Amino acid sequence: MTGSSSTRRTPRSNGYVGSIVVNALLLFGVGHLVEWQIGWITPAWSDVVWAVSLSLEVSIAANALFLVYDHDWFRYPVLATCCLLAFQAVYVLYTVFPFDFGVAWNDIARFALLALILAIGIGTIVTAVLAVLHLLRAAAREVLNV
């Protein structure tokens, strides 16, 4: 055996570490995208960096918290907050639209962002409902144990 069970990472905690790494790389990319002079990124990108960065930073912090404390009653409210910030980031991307893919592709990209806003909105509502249910369950357990 290669280690005690107390030092092994669970699959979920490995996912948290992976998410932190990926989001940190994305955060670096978001902050340097204009410098890389990618043809379809317009100077308006600087107007969306704050929203996308905030969403990624909160996701990194949330996953770091989950490594330390991973209980449903805590995880779901934090995930709902992350969803709200992701919704905000995509909404800002849609309203500013700092891309130029060409006339035909811009309409497709805008439609894709609208679909993403809808999907994240639904996910946010579902996660918020789950957060309330898990908080109520935790509160009921607390009352019954007293």
C-alpha positions in Angstrom: 0.0 0.0 0.0 1.4 3.4 -0.9 -0.1 5.5 1.8 -2.6 5.7 4.6 -6.2 6.5 3.9 -5.9 9.8 5.7 -3.3 11.1 3.2 -5.0 9.9 0.0 -7.0 12.4 -2.0 -10.5 11.6 -2.9 -11.6 11.8 -6.5 -13.6 14.9 -5.6 -10.6 16.6 -4.0 -8.6 15.8 -7.1 -11.2 17.5 -9.1 -11.0 20.6 -6.9 -7.2 20.7 -7.4 -7.7 20.3 -11.2 -10.2 23.0 -11.2 -7.9 25.4 -9.4 -5.1 24.7 -11.9 -7.3 25.1 -14.9 -9.0 28.3 -13.6 -5.6 29.8 -12.7 -4.3 29.1 -16.2 -7.5 30.7 -17.6 -7.1 33.7 -15.3 -3.6 34.2 -16.6 -4.9 34.0 -20.2 -7.8 36.4 -19.6 -5.3 39.0 -18.2 -2.9 38.7 -21.1 -5.2 38.1 -24.1 -5.0 41.6 -25.5 -1.1 41.4 -25.3 -1.1 38.3 -27.5 -2.8 40.2 -30.3 -5.2 37.5 -31.3 -7.0 38.7 -34.5 -10.6 38.1 -33.3 -10.1 39.7 -29.9 -11.0 43.4 -30.0 -9.6 46.1 -27.7 -13.1 46.0 -26.0 -11.7 42.9 -24.2 -10.3 45.2 -21.5 -14.0 46.1 -20.7 -14.8 42.4 -19.8 -11.6 41.4 -18.0 -13.0 42.4 -14.6 -16.1 40.2 -14.9 -14.3 37.1 -16.3 -11.4 37.5 -13.8 -13.8 37.9 -10.9 -15.7 34.7 -11.9 -12.4 32.7 -12.2 -11.0 34.1 -8.9 -14.1 33.2 -7.0 -14.1 29.7 -8.5 -10.4 29.3 -7.4 -11.2 30.4 -3.9 -14.3 28.2 -3.7 -12.4 25.1 -4.8 -9.6 25.9 -2.3 -12.3 26.1 0.4 -13.8 22.8 -0.7 -10.4 21.2 -0.2 -10.6 22.2 3.4 -14.3 21.8 4.1 -16.5 19.7 1.7 -20.0 19.3 3.0 -23.1 19.7 0.9 -24.7 22.4 3.1 -21.6 24.5 2.5 -20.7 23.5 -1.0 -24.1 24.2 -2.7 -24.5 27.9 -1.5 -20.9 28.5 -2.6 -21.5 26.8 -6.0 -24.7 29.0 -6.4 -22.5 32.1 -5.8 -20.0 30.8 -8.4 -22.9 30.3 -10.9 -24.1 33.8 -10.4 -20.7 35.2 -11.1 -20.3 33.0 -14.2 -23.7 34.3 -15.3 -22.6 37.8 -14.8 -19.3 37.2 -16.8 -21.1 35.7 -19.8 -23.7 38.5 -19.7 -20.9 41.1 -19.8 -19.3 39.2 -22.6 -22.6 39.2 -24.5 -23.3 42.9 -23.9 -19.8 44.1 -24.7 -19.0 41.4 -27.3 -15.2 41.9 -27.5 -14.9 39.6 -30.5 -14.8 40.0 -34.3 -15.2 36.6 -36.0 -16.6 38.2 -39.2 -20.1 39.2 -40.0 -21.7 35.7 -40.3 -19.8 34.2 -37.3 -20.5 37.1 -35.0 -24.2 36.3 -35.1 -23.5 32.7 -34.3 -21.2 33.6 -31.5 -23.8 36.0 -30.0 -26.4 33.2 -30.2 -24.0 30.8 -28.5 -23.5 33.4 -25.7 -27.3 33.8 -25.3 -27.6 30.0 -25.1 -24.9 29.9 -22.5 -26.6 32.7 -20.5 -29.8 30.6 -20.5 -28.0 27.4 -19.5 -26.0 29.1 -16.7 -29.2 30.8 -15.5 -31.0 27.5 -15.3 -28.0 25.9 -13.5 -27.9 28.8 -11.1 -31.6 28.4 -10.2 -31.1 24.6 -9.7 -28.0 25.1 -7.6 -29.7 27.7 -5.5 -32.7 25.4 -4.9 -30.2 22.6 -3.9 -28.4 25.0 -1.6 -31.7 25.8 0.2 -32.6 22.2 0.5 -29.2 21.2 1.9 -29.3 24.1 4.3 -32.7 23.1 5.5 -31.6 19.4 5.8 -28.6 20.5 7.9 -30.8 22.7 10.1 -33.3 19.9 10.6 -30.5 17.5 11.6 -29.2 20.1 14.0 -32.6 20.5 15.6 -33.2 16.8 15.8 -29.8 16.2 17.5 -30.4 18.8 20.2 
